[in-house]
Structure formats: C-alpha cells, structure tokens
C-alpha cells in the first residue's frame, strides 16, 4: 500500500481527535462532560443566545412540517434532490407527526415565556385548557427546552462525528473486539464505540452514531436495533442530576457502578429475547459489514484491523466528503428528529400530567416490588412506567419519599430504563432504525423488569 506512513497518520490523527472530543470526560464548570457537549452549549448560550435558538427551532420545525406535507405529492424538486428527499420524503404518519410537532412548538412559543417571544404572557392562567396543556411548564415547555438543547448537539456532533466514522477507527476497534462483542452481545466489535460514546457522552450521540453506521451498511437491522436500544445510556452528568434530586449524591460511586452493571445485564438478556432476537439480519447497503472471523493472510486481529482502517482512509475523498456527510447528518437530524421529539414528547408529557394512565400502567409492578421488600412499594410502582415519557419525572415523583432505599432504587431504574420518548426513544422511532413505538415500549418494560430484579437485592445490601 502506497504512502503507508501518511495513511497511518490520516488514520491516527482524526481518530484520536474524535476520541478526545466524544469519548474522554473532562471537568468543566464543576461537572464532568465531553468536549462536543461543551462546544454545543457554548454555541447555544454564548454565540447565539438561548432565546434566539428557540426561534431557530421554531423555523426548523415549521419548514419540516410544510415540506413534509408538500413531499407527499412527490414533487420533482424534492424527489430529484438527494438531501431534500432524505429530509422530507416520509410516510404520511410521519408527516402528521411533524405537523403536530410544529403546532406544539408554535403554541409553546406564543404562550410560554422564555423562548424568544417578547409578547408571551407571564402566566397561562386564564387561557383555555388546550393551551395550558400544550404550553405548560411540564409539557410543551419541557419538550421545547429539550429540542433547544438538541439543535446544537446535532449540529456540532454531525460535523464532528466523521472523525469517529470516516477515518478507520471503527474498523480497527471492530476487528479487535468482535471476538468479545459478537458472542456476548450479538453485535460487531465496532459497537463498543457506540456504547462508550453513549455512556461517557450522551445517549443521543450514541444513537446518532448507530444511525450513521446502519444507513452506511455497517450494521444490519438486528444489530442496529440491539445497539440503539441496549447500548444507549444517560450521560454521567445527568445521572448525577437525578441522584441529587433524590438527595443521595454521596452515593454516586456505587450508584453509577450499579447503573453500568444493570446496563450490561440488560444487554445480555434483551438481545436474546423478543422483539430484538426476531429482527431480520438484512442491510440497507450490502457489502460493508466486517466478517466475524479473521480472514486468511492475517496473523492477528490488530493487523487485520489496521489494514481495514488504512483502506478506509485511502478511500476517503477529502474535506468535501467530510463536510458533505456532516451537512447531510445535521439536516436529517434537524428536520426529521426534532419535530418528532417535540410532538411525541409533548403528547407523552400531557398524558403523564393530565391522566392517571401511567400510574395505572405502573400498578402491575406493585406486587413485584412488594414481594422484593421495597419500602413504600406503591409510590415506587407509580414511577416505573412514567419513565417512558421523561427520564427526570420518576426522580421528581419519588423525591418526597421518606425511605432512602426506595429513592435510590427509583433513581437507578430511571436511568437504566433509558428509552424515554422525549429524547432517546423519540430519536430512535423517528430515525431509519427498524424499531417501532410498540417494540420500543416492550423493550422498555423488559429493561424495567430486569432492572428491578437486579437493583432491589443489591439495594437491600446497601441500606
């Protein structure tokens, strides 16, 4: 291979920068985070300003809804443009969801203070129940606040993600770890990078990486579904916020170790049961996946991985491809995912706030929690299913519970459930990943049951 030294440098330098940006925790403003999140927060707060980002989100969701409706007629200007087709050509049900997201964001913008509308009222008192439900602080305003955070995470991550994906790092890691990841978790070795990116950085970053690899043909439908639903995780930073809400910050070390342990157990079990074990092993793009065994002619996995990495670098088309891929990823996330998160998140939070549905759904967990000896089992049971809408709500609901062990159990499970609709879950179902809402809920319930069975006995030992 010509210019092998140059190719190695092109592999090592961008890959190391990508690892530094996405996967190495750094201490910033008194807490632990990753550099990509620092950059995104700086853009949101310093360069542009929070309220202006709110207006940017309003524009994005409006364009998304209008063009998704227009795309239903399959006009040439959309269907003949690869980027426009990818962003706006969607099934009718997704076009409707985008319209719902647009309505929710407009109602919240007009009536909830703090999102860039200088004429927004200070209070929703006196407005009709529909406006109060959509724009309320615990419904639309919460979902709007979330997409404001995501808009720049998607922007920065989309343009920097190729540092991890386009310069051979995944090929190299995949060759090294396939012998471990395949028999243990039923996924390729390169999935380890998705896992670390989620657990150290943020679950949305891991799902973005998984979507990228699935659409590129490196994961099949089954592998992508397993990785997105079982390897996504809440960041260390937010895990600490949840623990602080229940007043147990002093237990963070054992708390996060337990989260990691439960996550591994969930991945071991859920990858082997329905619905994930029945996903087809088909690829969107054929011929890109790595073999699970070491091909002839290679002495070690490291040698094979390096050869794959250098071939990937040699095939790279330079700066134009780098930024082109970043732009495509960013627009896809902005116009496809943000409206879904706004729509699904708002609706789910309205249901949680105005109906007892999630409390009823949590009742079947009461006998199990009582059998396992959880103090205040009924209060804990009421938080089990509501975590499907939002990851922070269970901690808020249980914070007033007098028993520390019960608060600890709910704090752990609310993190290990992970598939909440107002972020990671919404991102999964709005992407091209082959997981629908019903399947996502089943996997959520499986994770919840496994978490209870693992966490409660350990909690008895700790308290």
N, C-alpha and C positions, 0 to 999 in steps of 0.2 A: 504494500500500500504506500503510495507516494506521500511525501511530506508527513510522515507518521508523527514526528515531533510536533509539528504545527497542529495536526488534528487532535493530538492529546491535549495540547494547550486549549484548543477550542472546546474540548470536552470538559476539562477540569475547571477552567476559569468561570464560564457561565454557570456550571452546575454548582460550584462552591458558593457563588453569589446567590443562587436560588435557594440553596440550603440555609444560608445565613439569613436571607430575607423572610423565608416562610417557616423555617423549622427550628431555629435557635431562639430560645426565650431570652429576652433582655428585660432588665428592670428599668421602668420608665414612669416618672411621676408617682413613685411609691408603690407601683404594682408591676406584675410580670405580664409581658405581652410579646408580640413578634413585630418585626420592623415593618412588614407590609401593613399591619393594622395601625401603626404609628403614622405612617405616610397618609393612609386614608383618613384618619382622624384629623391630621393637620390640614389636609385639603378641605375637609368639611368645615372645620371650625375657624381656621386662620385665613386661608386664602380666599374662600368664598363666603363663609358665614352660614350658620345653621338655617336661618330663615330663608336665605337665597336657595339653599339646597332643597328646601321644602317646595319652592316654586319650580325648581328643576324637575323634581319628582312629579309634580302636577303636569308639567309639559310632557314628560316621558309617558305617563300613563294615558294621557289624552291622545297622543299620537298613536300609541299602541292600540287603543280601542278603535279609533277611527280607521286606521289602515287594516286592522284585522277584519273589520266589517267589510271594507272595500275588497279585501283579498278573497272574500267568499265568492265573488263574481269572477275570480281568476283573471284580472286584467293583465295585459302583456307587460306593462311597466313594472309590475311586481313579479310575475311568474318568470320573466326573462332575466331578472336580476338576481344572482345567487344570494346576495346578502339580504335584499328585501324579501325574497321568498323564504329564506331561513327564519327571518324575524317575524313575518306577519302571516304567512300562509299556514293556517292552523285549522283544525276541525271546528265545526260550529260551536260545540260545547265550550271550547277554549276561547273562542271569540266572545261568547256570552260572559264567561268569567272575566275576561279583560274589560268588558263594558261595566260589569258590576264593580270591579276594582276602580275604574275611572269614576263611577258615581260616588263610591265611598270616599275617594280621595278629594273630590270636589266638595262634597258635603262637609268633610272634616276641615278642609282648607277654609271654607267660608264661615264656619261656625265655631271651630276650636281655636283658641288663642295660641300664638307661638309658632305658626307655620308659615308666616310671611304675609298674611292678610292684615293690613293695618286696621281694617274695619271689623275684624272678628270681635264678637261680644266677649265680655269678661266672664260671663256665666251662661249656661244653657237653660237656666230656669226661665220658664215661660214659653219655651219652644215646644213643639209637638213631640210626641214620644218617639217618632221615627228619627227625627234629627238628634234627639238626645241619645238614642240607642246607637246610631252610626257614629256620631262625633264625640261620644263620651270619652272621658279620660282613660277608661279601662277597655274601650272597644276601638273605634276608628283612630283615635289619637295615639293609642299604643301601637297599632299597626303602622300608622303613618310615621311615627318616630322610628320604628324599626326599619322601614324602607329608606328613610333618610340616611341611616347608618349604612345600609347595604349598598346604596348607589355608588359610593366611593370605594367601598371594599371591592365591588365588582369591577370598577374602573381600574383601580391600581392592580388588583390581582390578575385581571385579564391580560394586561400588558406585561406583567412580570412573570406570569405562570409559564410562558415558554422557556424561561430559564431552567425550570424543572423538567419540562416535557420534550424540548426540541434539541437538546444537546447531548443525549445519550445517557443521562443519569438513570432513568427508569429502566433502560436496557441493562445497564451494569448491575443495578440493585436487583433487578428481576432475575438475572442469571445466578446471582449469589444466594438468593433467598427462596427460590422456587421449591427446593427440596424440603424447606420448612413450611412455607405458606400453603402449598398445594395439599399435602396430606392433613394438615391441621385445620385450615380454614376453607379449603376448596377453592382457593383463588391463586393467581400468579404471584410470584415474588415481588413484582413491582407494586403490588397493592400495599406493601409496607410503607411506601412513601405517602400514599393517600392517608393511611392510618396516622402516621406521625404528624402530618400536616394538620389533620383534624384535631388531634389530641393536644398538640402544643399550641397551634394557632387558633383555628376556629372551624366549626363543623361545616360552615358554608364553603370555606376554601377547599376542604376535602371533597365535598360533593361536586364543586366546580372541576376539580382535577379528575374525578371519576367520570363526569360527563364528557370531558375532553378526551379521555382515553377510550371510552365506549364509542363515541362518534368517530374516533380515528381508527377503530378496528382492533384495538389492543386488548379489549375485554369483550367477551361475549355477553349475551343478555343475562345469563345466570350469574356470571362473575360480577358484572356491574351492579346488579341488584343486591347481591350479598355485600359488596364493598360499601355502597351508598347507605344501606340501612343498618349495617352492623359495625362498620368501621368509622362512621361519623361520630363526633363527640363534641361536647360543650367545652369551650376553652377553659384553661386553668383559671383565668381571670374571673370569668363569670361563675365558675364553680365556687370560688371564694366569696363572691357576692351573695350567692344562695346560702352558703353556710353562715355568713354574717347576719343574714335576715332571720335565721332561726337561733341566733345567739350562741353559736358553738365554734367560733373562729379558732379557738385554742386547739381544736381537734383536727386542723386542716391536714396534717401529715397523714394520719391514719384514714381520714375521710377520703382523700384523693387516691391513696393506695387501694382502698376498697372499691372506688369507682373504676379504677383500671382493672382490678381483678374481676369485677362483675362484668365489665365490658368484654373481657376475654371469654368468660363462661358463656355469655350471650352469643358471641360469635361462633363458639364451638358448637353450641346446640342448635341455634336458629338456622345456621347454614345447612343443616341436615334434616330439617322438617319443613312441612308445607307452610307457606307457599313458595319459599325460596328454592327448596330442593326440586320443584317441578318446573322451574323456569327453563326455557329452551337454551341450548348451547349454540346459538346462532350469532353471527357477527353482522354488524351494519356494513363493515368493509372487510372483505376476505383477504387473507394472506399477510396480515400484520402481526398476528399473535406469535409469541415465542413458544418454542417447543418446551415440554416439561422435562425432557431428558437431555443430557449432554450429547450434542452431535459428534459424529466421528471426526477425528482430526484435532480435537482439543484435549489438552491434558487436565484442565481444571475449569471450574465454573467461572473463576476470575478471568482466565484467559478468554473464555467464550464471551463473557460479559463485556470485556474491553473491546473485543473485535466488533461486537454488535454496536457498542457506543460509538466507535470510530466510524463505522459505516453510516450511522445515523447523522453524525456531524458532517461527513463528506457529502451527504445528500441534501444538506440544508442550503437553502437558496439565498441566505444572507439577510440583511436588515429589512428588506422589503417584505419577505415572508414572515419575519419576526413580528413586525408591527401589523401586518395584514391579519395574521392569526389573532393577535391581541384585539384588534378592532372588531373582528367577527365575533370573538368570545364576548366582548363587552356589550355590543349591541344586542346579541342574543339574550344575555342576562337581563339587560335593562328592559327590553320590550317584551320579553317572554316571562321572566320570573317575577319582577317587581309587581306587575298587576295581579298576578296570582297570589302572591304573599299578601297584598293589600286586601283582595277580595276574600280569600279563604280565611285569612287571619281575622278580619273584621267580623265575618259571619260567625266563626267559631267563638270569638270572644263575646259577641252578642248573645249567643246561645248559652254560654257559660254564665253570663251576668244576669240574664233575664229569665232563665228557665232552670228547673232542677234536673235537667236531663243528665248532665254529667254526674250529679250526685246520685241519681238513680243507677246509672251505669256502674258506679263505684260500689254499690251495695253488695254485689256478689263477692267482693274482696273482704267484706267484714268477717264472715265465718273463718276464712283462712287466716286473717290477721289475729283474730281472737284465739284460734287454735294454736297459733305460734306464740301466744302470750304477749302480744303487743299491747302495752297500756294505752288507753283511750283509742281502741281499735276502730271505733265508729268514726271518729274525727279523721284518723289516718285513711280509712277507706274512702272517705269523701274527696280525698285529693288524688286518688290513684288514676282516674281516667281524665280528669280535667287537665292533666299534663299533656294530653294530646293537642290541646289548643295553644298552650303557652308554658314555657318551662319555669317561669318565675312564680306563677299563680299558686302552685302547691305550697311553696315556701311561705307565701303571704298568708295562706289559709291556716297553716299549721303553726305559725309563729306564736300565736296566743296560747298554744297548748302548754300545760304546766310540766308535762313529763319530757325530760331531755332526750330519753331514748327514742321516743316517738318522733320528736322533731328531727333527730339525727337520721332515722330510717327514711322519713319523707324527703329530707334533703339529699340523701344519696340516690334514692329511686327517681326523684325528679330529674336528676342529671343522667342516669343510666337509661331512662326511657328515650330520650334524645329526639324522637321523631315528631316534635311539636309542629303544628301546622303553620304557625306564624313565622317560621324560619326554615329549618332544615326540611321538615315534611313538605311545606309548600314548594320549596326548591326542587325536591325530588319529583313530586307529581306534575310540576309544570315543565320539567325537562324532558328529554327524549328517553330517559331511563324507563325500562319496561315494568314500572310498579304503579298500580292504580291506587285510588284512595282506600278502597276496601282492603286490599292487600296490605297497605301501609298500616291500617288500623289493627289488622290481625298481628302483624309483626310487632307493633307497639304493645299489644296485650301480651304476646309471648315474652317480650323483654321485661314487661312489668312483673309477670308471674315468676320468671327466673330470678329477677332482682329481689323480690320478696323472699323467695326460698333461700337465697344466698345471704342477703343482708341481715335478716332478722336474727338468725342464730349467732352471727358474729356480733351483732349489736348487744345481744344478751351477755356475751363475754366481756364487752367493753364497758357496760354500765352496771 
